Amino acid sequence: MFYLSFYLSEQTDQIEKRFAQANLFGCRELFTSLHIPEDDLTFYRKRLQEIGQLARKYGVGIIADVTPASLSKIGVNGDNLDLLFDGGIIGLRLDDGFSMKEAATFSHRMKVVFNASTMTEEECDELVFCDVNWNHIEAWHNFYPRPETGLSKETVIQKNQVLRRKGIRTIAAFIPGNKEKRGPLHQGLPTLEAHRYMDPLCAYAELVRDCGVDKVFVGDSGMTDDVLARMKEFRDGVIPLRYRPLVQQHELLSMVETVQTNRRDAARDVIRSLESRLSFSWPEHLLAPACTIERQKGSVTIDNIKYGRYAGELQITLTDLPADEKVNVIGRIFEDDLPLLAYVKGGQQFRLVRGA
């Protein structure tokens, strides 16, 4: 699953747009921070009431990053969580300063989230002795606003393996948004440094397919609906691949822009559409030799009539291949989407999405 974030310093209408967006794309949780400045407690208490109303209106729960000081400022302790519940807060991401005993106490009332990037095996063992409710425990990695400070893929994978062994069932991480970046640096909020300027869908795919991450949060406030729609399609089992057509045959392009499946006996060099030869009824004129150019990685091709029984097979190249008079090149996958090709394994569904 993927989820969104908002921050209390934003305008109320901006926050509501995030709740509406979350509701539209099936994101049942939102992340925020309760690091509240000392000089404006009245404003933030009022803002908590407002987001509680939004949470109920849109059916979205809030996970809030907290410190002992921030909870104290708003008058919350382990025995008095009503203000949090009234604010739509269903879980706490605990920053430094909480004991394992306090965390265990919270876990019997609400979701408790630990810092996956720093959590130790000893702390996991201590939770056992504190009678924690494991059904309410999650671990989320940090996000890193400053460039060059994000984690490596290898570090996250290794850490997640340790946490799984110690009983953590749900692990989350962050990716940047593609619109407004959160200040003061405005450089994105990724967990992995490699994701700082990457297309959000590719970052999402790498976390859930390669890194053992269950939940992905967009750390920044801004994410466009079109990217969230692509992420939802990926989440639902179909990988959307944006491409630029190289031919003007609109009849042909409309035929190939449907959900297709890579053959289960996946080839080394190409993705082979199962449906293109079995289910498509190709008019002969669409398979005449044309644009038989070099097939660089990410080329979308169709075998033409010179290939005999293979005529009509749609492929996407996974490596650079030479020109072939029997193969028409009809388009090329966006460079930003090339990393997604690695996830189109045998039996995986995909869909070509025409771009400018």
N, C-alpha and C positions, 0 to 999 in steps of 0.2 A: 504493500500500500504506500501511497504518498500523501503528504500532508503539507499544510501551509503555516505561515507565521504572521503575526502582527505585533505591534509594539504600542504601549500605552501612550507614548508621546505623539502618536499620529492623530490626525483629525478624525472625529467620530464617523464622518461619512466614508473616509478611507477604510476604517476598520470594518464598517458594515459591508463594504464591497468585498472584503476578504472573507467574511462569513458567508456572504451570498455565493462567492466563487467556490468556497469549500463545499457548500451544500450542493451546488450544481455538479461538481465532479466527484461526489461521494466521499469527500475527506471528512471523516467524523471527529477529527481532532485538530486543534490549532495550538501552536506553540507561542508563548509570550514570555516576557521577563517581568518580574516584580521587584526589580532593583529600583527602589523608589527614592527620589531625592528627599532630603530632610526638610527642605524649605517649602514643600507644596503638598503636604499630606492630604489636605482637604480635597484638592483636585483629583488625586489618585484614588481616594476612597469613592468619590463620585464616579470616576471612570470605571471602577470595579462594578458598581451597580449597573452602569450602562452596558458593559460587556456581558454581564449576567443576563440582562434582557435579550441581548442579541443571541447569546448561546441558546436560550430557550426558544427564541423565534425561529432559528435556523437548524436546530437539532444538532449542534456541534459542541463538544466538550473542549475544555482548555487545559493544557498542561503548562504550568508556570514555573519558570526558573526562579528559585528563591534562595536567600541566605537567612540565617537565624535573625539577623538585624532587620531584614525587610519584613519578615513575619511579625516581629515584635512591633514594628512601626504601625502596622495596621491592626494590632491587637489580636493576633492569632497565636495559639499554642496547641500542643498535642491534644488538649482536652476541649478546645473551642475552635472548631473548624467551620462553624456555620457561615462566617463571613466569606470564606472561600467558596463554599457550596453555593451561596447566594450569588457569587460572581461567576458562576458557571465553571468553576475550576474543579476538575475531576482528578487531577494528579499534580504532584510536585516533583520538579527536577531539582534535586538537592545539591546546592553548591557547598563549598567548604564550610565546615563549622558544625555540622550535624553529627551526632554520635550514631552508631549502628542501632543502639537501643531506641533512640528517637525515631530513626527511620522505620524500625520494626513496628513501633507504635502507630505511626502514620499509615503503615501498610494494611492495617486492619480496618481503616476507614476509607482509603482512597489509593489510587495508583501512586507508586513511588519510583522515581527514575534516578539511577545513579550515573555518574560520569564514566562511561565505558572506556574512555581514553586513559584514565588514571586508576580505575578500580583494581584492587589487588586480590589475589587468591585468599589472603588472610582475612580481608574484609568480607569476602563471600562466606568463609568459614564462620566468622563472627556472627553473621546474620542467622545462621542455623541455630546458634545458642541463644539468640535473642527472640526465637519463636516468630520469625517473620512470616507473613502471608506471601508465599512465592507466587501465587496467582496474580498478585498486584505489583510484582517487581519487574522493572525493565532497566536496560542500560543503553544510554545514548552517548555517542561520541560528541566531542566538542565541535564547534565551527571556529574558523580562524580568520578574522578580518584582515590581518596584516599579510601581504604577499610574502611567500617563501617560508611561512610558518606552518602550513598545513601538513597533515600526516602523509606517509607513503601508503600505497596499496598493501604492501607486504606487512606493514605494521598493523594495519586494521585487520587483515585476515588472521594474523597470529593472535592478536588480542581477542578477537571474536571466538576463536577456537578454545582459548583458555576459559573465557566466560561461559561458553556452552558446557564445558566439562564441569564447571562449578555450579551449574543449575540455572543459569540465566536463560530464559526461554525467548525473550524478545529483545532484539538489538536494533538500534536506529542510528542514522547518520544524516548529515546535512549536505545539500547541494546549493549552489547560488541560484538566484532568480535571473530572469533575462530582461527585466525592466528597471525599475528604481532599485539601486543598490543602497543598503543601509549605511548611514554615516557612522563615524566621521570620515572613514577612508574611501567608502564607495567602491570597494574592490571585490565585492562578493563575499559570501559566507559559506565556504565549503569545508567539509571535513578533510577530503583529500586535496592536496595542493594541485595535483594534476587536473582537478575539475574547475579551477578558478575561472577559466575563460572557455571552458568546454560547453558544447550544446547541452542543455539540461537533460534531455532525454538520454543522451549517451552517458552522462554522469549517473543518472538514475539506473540505467541498465547495468553499468559496471558494478554498482553497489549491490544490487539484488541478485545478479547472476554470478558474480565472481567473488564477492567479499563476505557473503553470509549475513547480509543485512536484511532485516524483516520490514523495517519502516524507514522511509526516506522523507525528510522534512526540507522544504524550501526555506532556507534561512532568511533570505531577503524578503522584503515586503512585496516586491513586484514580480509577477509571473503572468504572461499573456495567456489568454484562453486557448489559443491555437497550440501552444506547447503543452498545456495541461491536457488538452484533448488527445495529443499524441501519446502522452504518458499514460493516460487512461486506456488507450487502445493497446499499448504494450502490456499494461497491467492485466488486461482482459485476454491476452494471449495472442495478439496479432502485432507484428512489428511493422510500423509504418516507415517506409523508406522514401524520402523526397528525392525526386530526380528531375533533370532538365531534358526535355525531348530534343532529339536531333533530327527528327523528321516531322513533316506536316500532315501525316496521315491520321486525321482525327478519329476516324473509324477504328483504326488499329489501336491508337492510344486509349480510347475509351474501353476497348476490350481487355487490355492488360491491366487497367487500373481497378482491379478487383482483388479480393482476398485469394491468395494462392498459397501453395504448400511446397516447401522444399522436399524433394524425394527422401524417403527414409534411408535409402542407401546413398547418403550424401557424398557428392564428389569432392575431390581435393581442390580443384581449380575453379569450380563454378557452383552457383546455386541453380538447381534445375527445377523448374515449375512442374509439379505433377499434373496440374489441370490443363496446362497449355496445349498438350497433345491429346489428352483424354477427353476433355470437356469443351474446348473451344472449337467452334466451327469456322475455320478460316476461309474467307473468300480467296480464291487463287491469286487475285491481283495484289492482295496485301503481302503475299509471300514472294513476289518477284525480287530478284537481287537488287539491292540498293544500299548505299552507305556502308559498303563492306570495308570499313576502315580498321585501323589498329584498335584492339580491345584493351584499353588500359583498365586497371582495377576499378570496379564499380560500373563498368559498362553494362547496359541493359541490351540484350541481343535477342534476335529471333532467327532460327535456322531457316534459310529460304529454300525454294523448291529444288535447288541443286543438291540439297542434303538428303533427297529421297524420303525415306520413311521418318526421318527426324524433322522434316519440314514442319514449322509451327512451334517447335520447342523454344520456350522463353528461358533465358538464362541471365544470371548476373555474375560477372567475373569477380573472383576473389583474389586474382593476381593479374599482372600485365600479360596479355596474350597477343600474338601477332594477328594481322589482318587475315581474313579467310574469305574467299569469294563465295563461300556457301553460308556465311553468317552476316546478317544485317545488324548494324548497331543503331538502335532506335533512341537511345538516351544514355545519360550518365547520372549516377547517384551523386547527390550533393557531397562535397568534400567533408562537411561537418557530420554527415551521416555515415561515412565509411566505417567508423568503429562498430556500428550496429550490425554490419554484415557478419561479424564474428559470432553473433548470437542466433543467426538463422541456421540452426543445426538441422539434422535430419528430422523430418516431421513437423518442423516449425512453420507456422503460418506467417505470411508477410503481405504487405499491400504497398503498391507503388502509388505515390502521391505526387501529382504534377506540380512543379514549382516554376517560378519565373526564370 
